[in-house]
């Protein structure tokens, strides 16, 4: 088999639906913000993000399995790098959750405010935790570490720590906003915001990498410590975009569960004839990539039940 045939793209309804929906949504947001403000930046910003997501998700689904993961890796770098280095550092926006809370409680509509609204507060009702799987600049670095498949089951009790972390961040930002105010926190407009962004990211990167190494799990920080996940999980419970497994095609081999970086019990959903509603799912598409029977699909639609599934004809577990 020559290189050309190995790289042949599969262009079907399944491989283009999610990319086209992403394009429509993000270009719609771009048009809305441009019409409301007259700022061309919004056309570029949301157009770039939507295009990157559409290209990445298409390549992930359309490329042969051995090359598919590159679709997501390149998208993480394209979007995560853009938000951190261009929007954050070059445009002087504190894109951390701490920055979002300061802007929010100060009544300032900054870039971080819109970013969180679209990507992390309202967006998950449509896209679940797709932010975590495709655009997060922390995960961008974590996903190149060698522990892509967790070496042990998820430690359920540890996940409570992220809620404590979230509560501490929220309390601290409320206190600082009320006592010092945004003018005190960002006395040197731009420079102080960049300083907060750099210090916060350095702390998150150091902690996330150390935790990944200690637990032999790239996504340990996402599971146990990330405060942003607490925001994302609210809308994710009702997400239109979800994983579903056709039990009539599934042979219960467990390849999907072994590949899942978040430890989601995918086969349990398949046995119940339900789409995956776990708020731990980051929609990385790895389960779809590794399924030997093409029983796993990711798509948009409301409801939990899987349609047109012949129950009990699969191989079981």
Residue, then its C-alpha position, 0 to 999 in steps of 0.5 A: x500500500x503506497x502512502x497516498x492510499x494510506x492517507x485517503x480521507x473518508x468523506x461521509x455524512x458522519x465525518x462532515x456533520x460535526x465540523x459543519x455544525x462547529x463552523x456554523x456556530x462559531x461563524x454565527x457568534x463571529x457575525x453576532x459580535x461583529x454586528x454588535x460592536x463593529x470590531x473586526x477582531x471578533x470575525x477573526x477570533x471566532x472564525x479562526x477557532x471555528x475553522x481550526x475545530x472544524x478542520x481538526x474534527x474532520x481530519x480526526x474522523x476522516x483520516x485512517x486510524x493511525x493518523x487520526x490523533x494528529x487532527x486533535x493534537x494540531x487543533x489543541x496547539x492551534x487554538x490553545x497556543x492562539x488563546x494563550x500567546x496571542x489573546x492572553x500575552x499579546x493582547x494583555x488579557x488574563x484568560x485564567x479563571x481568576x481573571x474571568x472572575x475579576x472581570x465578571x465581579x467588576x462588571x467589565x466585559x473583557x475578552x476573558x468574559x466572552x471566552x468563558x461564556x462561549x467556551x465554558x458556561x453556555x457552550x457545554x450545553x451544545x459541545x459538552x467538555x469539548x473545550x478540554x479535549x480540543x482547545x485547552x492550553x493546559x491540556x495542549x501540553x499534557x497530551x504530549x506527555x507519555x502517560x496517555x492511557x491511565x495506569x490505574x482506575x480513576x480515584x473517585x474521591x480525589x475528584x472532590x479536590x477540584x471543587x474545593x479548589x474552585x471554591x477557594x479561587x472563587x472566594x479569593x477573587x470575590x475578596x480581592x475584587x471587593x477589597x482591592x478592586x480591579x484598578x488595584x489588581x491591574x494598576x498597570x493596565x496590561x502589564x499586571x494582567x500579563x503577570x497574573x496570566x504568567x504566574x497562574x499558568x506557571x503554577x497550573x503547568x507545574x502542578x499538572x505535569x507533576x501530578x501526571x508524572x506521579x499518577x502516570x496519567x496525563x489527564x490527572x489534573x483534569x480529573x482531580x484538580x482543575x477548577x474550570x471543570x466545575x463550570x464545564x460539568x454543569x452544561x455538559x450534563x445536557x450536551x447535544x454532542x455526545x458519544x454513543x455506542x451501537x450495541x448491535x455492532x459492539x463486541x464488548x472488547x473494551x478497547x474504547x474504555x482502555x483508550x479513554x483518558x478520563x476513565x469513562x465506563x463507556x460499555x455501561x452506557x452501551x448496555x443500557x442503550x444510552x448515549x454517554x452522559x458522563x460529565x468526565x467525557x472530554x470528547x477527545x474521540x479516542x473511543x471512536x478511533x480505536x473501536x475495531x467495529x466502528x460501533x462508536x460515533x460522536x454526534x449532535x442530537x438531543x436525548x439520552x437514548x440511542x435510536x435504532x439500536x438492536x438490543x442484545x444482538x451484540x457480543x456483550x461484555 
